[in-house]
């Protein structure tokens, strides 16, 4: 029993040390990036560390519940007013995924179906499942998404830190929340039930979206059960970083060096395209450029909303962009793949 638990305990200690060192170095998002980098480096060096899915679920629960506390009636109204820009962001994500797919197919020397699911701006697990269904190379798809998330999570926060970008978008209603023991227990019960129900219904990212939906419904109707203590928020970020870092094995970069090099190059171009699109969108809307950068970036919902929350850059708006994008991409990726692959087969 102790032998089985040792890798998890050791992994947690490494993640905690990474967070503390990153905080001491005044790094951006220390409780996310510190555990991620330390765990990833140790895992790629062959150190036997592990992170159970339970810890990632707990981290996602923290993020979803925390985000829901931002959805005050005023914030919901702001999001509704910006619906056209959110829809524009969906179309951009689709076009960016197509750019990634055709680039990976052309230069990564892989078949189109693998390139399509590897390039889509969607959840890694969902895209890997679709790749398996269509008999694409699941390992390449998973590797591409892992590297994409790693690059985005590191590049954007450090760039914001270097440029001194820091927001002040604290909702006055959020800042007045208080911690209440009984309310906190009630909040846990409601959000955990929602997460479990979303999981049973096979909803993607159930432990983010379930708690987020419940808490947002309560908050938007001015029902405030309790605030989450800062320690809980930090622990949630640590669990997310630990989970992401533990996915990297000793053979990660040696598995397909050319393919991963092309993925890194395509990701860099994608980030530049996203920055350009965010700038254009900022000229048309009242949404700050920094918030739009996080909203349209090719990162995951969990990582980008954590960044927005910690840097106070409009977390609810970022969440709205990413939640709608995730649902949209999941709905269109499969049928669009069938249409394009049929067209390519006819041309061949």
Residue pairs with C-beta under 8 A, 6 or more apart in sequence:
7 48
7 49
7 50
8 50
8 51
8 52
10 47
10 48
10 49
11 39
11 49
11 50
11 51
11 242
11 246
12 55
12 242
14 35
14 38
14 39
14 42
14 47
14 49
15 34
15 35
15 38
15 39
15 51
15 238
15 241
15 242
15 245
16 35
16 238
17 38
18 34
18 35
18 36
18 37
18 38
18 39
18 241
19 30
19 31
19 34
19 35
19 234
19 237
19 238
19 241
20 34
21 34
21 38
22 30
22 31
22 33
22 34
22 37
23 30
23 31
23 34
27 33
27 34
27 158
27 161
28 157
28 158
28 160
28 161
28 310
28 311
29 157
29 237
29 306
29 307
29 310
29 311
31 234
31 235
31 237
31 238
31 241
32 153
32 237
32 238
32 240
32 241
32 303
32 306
32 307
32 310
33 153
33 154
33 157
33 241
34 241
35 237
35 238
35 241
35 242
35 245
36 150
36 153
36 154
36 241
36 242
36 244
36 245
37 154
37 245
38 245
39 49
39 51
39 241
39 242
39 244
39 245
39 246
40 150
40 244
40 245
40 246
40 248
41 245
42 49
42 245
43 49
43 245
43 246
43 247
43 248
43 249
43 250
44 248
44 249
44 250
44 252
44 253
45 250
46 250
49 246
50 246
51 239
51 242
51 243
51 245
51 246
53 243
55 239
55 242
55 243
56 207
56 239
56 240
56 243
57 195
57 207
58 207
58 235
58 236
58 239
59 235
59 236
59 237
59 238
59 239
59 240
59 243
59 302
60 205
60 207
60 208
60 236
60 240
60 302
61 191
61 192
61 195
61 207
61 208
61 211
61 236
62 228
62 232
62 233
62 235
62 236
62 237
62 239
63 208
63 236
63 237
63 240
63 302
63 305
63 306
63 309
64 191
64 195
64 207
64 208
64 209
64 210
64 211
64 212
64 215
65 187
65 191
65 211
65 212
65 215
65 228
66 228
66 233
66 236
66 309
67 208
67 212
67 215
67 216
67 305
67 309
67 315
67 316
67 319
68 191
68 211
68 212
68 213
68 214
68 215
68 216
68 217
68 218
68 219
69 174
69 177
69 215
69 219
69 224
69 227
69 228
70 171
70 174
70 219
70 315
70 316
70 319
71 215
71 216
71 219
71 220
71 316
72 171
72 173
72 174
72 219
72 220
72 222
73 220
73 221
73 222
74 171
74 173
75 171
75 220
75 316
76 216
76 220
78 316
78 317
79 86
79 316
79 317
79 320
82 285
82 286
82 287
82 317
82 320
85 281
85 284
85 285
85 287
86 320
86 321
86 324
88 281
89 281
89 295
89 296
89 321
89 324
89 325
90 324
90 325
90 328
92 274
92 277
92 296
93 121
93 296
93 298
93 325
93 328
93 329
94 121
94 328
94 329
94 332
94 336
96 121
96 270
96 273
96 274
96 298
97 119
97 120
97 121
97 122
97 329
97 333
98 119
99 119
99 269
99 270
99 273
100 115
100 118
100 119
100 120
100 121
100 266
100 270
101 112
101 115
101 116
101 118
101 119
101 120
102 115
102 119
103 119
103 262
103 266
103 269
104 110
104 114
104 115
104 118
104 119
104 144
104 259
104 262
104 263
104 266
105 111
105 112
105 115
105 116
107 262
107 265
107 266
108 115
108 258
108 259
108 262
108 263
109 258
109 259
110 118
110 137
110 140
110 259
111 136
111 137
112 340
112 341
112 344
113 131
113 134
113 135
113 136
113 337
113 341
114 131
114 136
114 137
114 140
114 141
116 136
116 333
116 337
116 340
116 341
117 127
117 128
117 130
117 131
117 134
117 136
117 141
117 333
117 337
118 127
118 131
118 140
118 141
118 144
118 145
118 263
119 144
119 266
120 127
120 329
120 333
121 298
121 325
121 329
122 326
122 329
122 330
122 333
123 145
123 204
123 205
123 300
123 326
123 330
124 142
124 145
124 146
124 149
124 300
125 204
126 204
126 330
127 141
127 145
127 333
128 138
128 141
128 142
128 145
130 333
130 334
130 337
131 137
131 138
131 141
132 138
134 337
139 255
140 256
140 259
143 252
143 255
143 256
143 259
143 260
143 263
144 259
144 260
144 263
146 247
146 248
146 252
147 260
147 263
147 264
147 267
148 263
148 267
148 270
148 298
148 299
149 244
149 299
149 300
149 303
150 244
151 264
151 267
151 268
151 271
152 267
152 271
152 297
152 298
152 299
152 300
152 303
152 304
153 244
153 299
153 303
153 307
155 271
156 271
156 293
156 294
156 297
156 299
156 304
156 307
157 307
157 311
160 166
160 290
160 307
160 311
165 290
165 311
165 313
166 311
166 312
167 288
167 290
167 291
167 311
167 312
167 313
167 314
168 312
169 288
169 291
169 312
169 313
169 314
169 315
170 312
171 316
173 219
177 224
177 226
177 227
178 226
178 227
179 226
179 227
179 228
179 229
180 225
180 226
181 226
183 224
183 225
183 226
184 225
184 226
184 228
186 225
186 226
187 215
187 225
187 226
190 214
190 218
190 225
191 210
191 211
191 214
191 215
192 211
194 210
194 211
194 213
194 214
195 206
195 207
195 210
195 211
196 206
196 210
197 210
198 206
198 207
198 209
198 210
199 206
199 207
199 210
203 209
203 210
204 326
204 330
205 301
205 302
205 326
208 301
208 302
209 323
212 319
212 323
218 224
218 225
233 309
237 306
237 310
240 302
240 303
240 306
244 303
253 260
267 298
270 298
271 297
271 298
274 293
274 296
274 297
274 298
275 293
277 296
278 289
278 292
278 293
278 295
278 296
278 297
279 289
279 292
281 287
281 292
281 296
282 288
282 289
282 292
285 292
287 295
287 314
287 317
288 313
288 314
290 311
290 313
291 308
291 313
291 314
291 317
291 318
294 304
294 307
294 308
294 313
294 314
294 318
295 304
295 317
295 318
295 320
295 321
295 322
296 321
297 304
299 307
300 322
301 319
301 322
301 323
301 326
304 318
304 322
305 315
305 318
305 319
305 322
307 313
307 318
308 314
308 315
308 317
308 318
308 319
309 315
